[in-house]
Amino acid sequence: MSTTFSRYDTAEYLKTDEDMQDYLEACMEEAGDDPQFIAKALGVIARARGMSQLARDSGLARESLYKALSGEGNPEFSTILKVVNALGLRLHFSLRDSTA
């Protein structure tokens, strides 16, 4: 008897704005110096919200968003800003803990 598994998709578990915010904050901490990790996290949130709606809200093509936010692409910072704004998020900067 063989066991079958379903593919895990984080986007299916991001139901509320708070879930999405917490997920992105955790990814920011985990990413270190890996910008593709953050782009992919934004892609997961975008899929949870709806990529077609994000395309309309950001003014970017849906196919371009899939590529840029796949973790394989290399989106320009302007693309990231458009996505962040369209998702209703805000970038926030703070000083790193000096003991870290």
C-alpha positions in Angstrom: 0.0 0.0 0.0 1.5 3.3 -1.0 1.1 6.6 0.9 0.1 9.7 -1.0 0.8 13.2 0.2 -0.7 16.5 -0.8 1.6 19.4 -1.6 1.9 21.9 1.2 1.0 25.4 0.2 1.6 28.2 2.8 -0.8 30.5 0.9 -3.7 28.3 1.9 -3.1 29.0 5.6 -2.8 32.8 5.3 -6.4 33.7 6.0 -6.2 37.1 7.7 -4.2 40.3 7.3 -2.6 39.5 10.6 -1.6 36.0 9.4 0.1 37.6 6.3 1.8 40.2 8.4 3.2 37.6 10.9 4.3 35.4 8.0 6.2 38.3 6.3 7.8 39.4 9.5 9.0 35.8 10.2 10.3 35.6 6.7 12.2 38.9 7.1 13.9 37.6 10.1 14.7 34.3 8.5 15.9 35.7 5.1 19.2 37.2 6.3 20.7 38.7 3.1 18.6 36.7 0.7 16.3 39.1 -1.3 14.8 36.2 -3.3 13.5 34.7 0.0 11.5 37.9 0.6 10.3 38.1 -3.0 9.0 34.5 -2.6 7.3 35.4 0.7 5.6 38.3 -1.0 4.5 35.9 -3.8 3.0 33.5 -1.2 1.0 36.4 0.3 0.0 37.6 -3.2 -1.3 34.1 -4.0 -3.2 34.1 -0.7 -4.9 37.4 -1.6 -5.3 36.7 -5.3 -2.7 37.3 -8.0 -5.2 38.7 -10.5 -6.4 41.3 -8.0 -2.8 42.2 -7.1 -2.1 42.6 -10.8 -5.0 45.1 -11.2 -4.1 46.9 -8.0 -0.4 47.2 -8.8 -0.6 47.9 -12.5 1.7 45.0 -13.2 1.0 42.0 -15.5 0.0 38.9 -13.6 2.6 36.8 -15.5 5.3 39.2 -14.5 4.2 39.1 -10.9 4.4 35.3 -10.9 7.9 35.4 -12.3 9.2 38.2 -10.1 7.7 36.8 -6.9 8.6 33.1 -7.5 11.9 33.2 -5.7 13.7 32.5 -9.0 13.2 36.0 -10.4 15.1 39.2 -9.5 12.5 41.9 -9.2 13.4 45.5 -9.2 12.8 47.4 -6.0 10.1 49.5 -7.8 8.2 46.2 -8.4 8.6 45.2 -4.7 7.3 48.7 -3.7 4.3 48.4 -6.0 3.5 44.9 -4.7 3.8 46.0 -1.1 1.5 49.0 -1.6 -1.0 46.9 -3.6 -1.1 44.4 -0.7 -1.8 47.2 1.8 1.5 46.7 3.5 4.0 49.2 4.7 7.8 48.9 4.8 9.2 49.7 8.2 12.8 50.0 9.1 14.3 49.9 12.6 17.7 49.5 14.0 19.1 46.1 14.5 19.6 44.9 18.1 23.3 45.6 18.7 23.6 42.3 20.7 22.6 40.1 17.8 
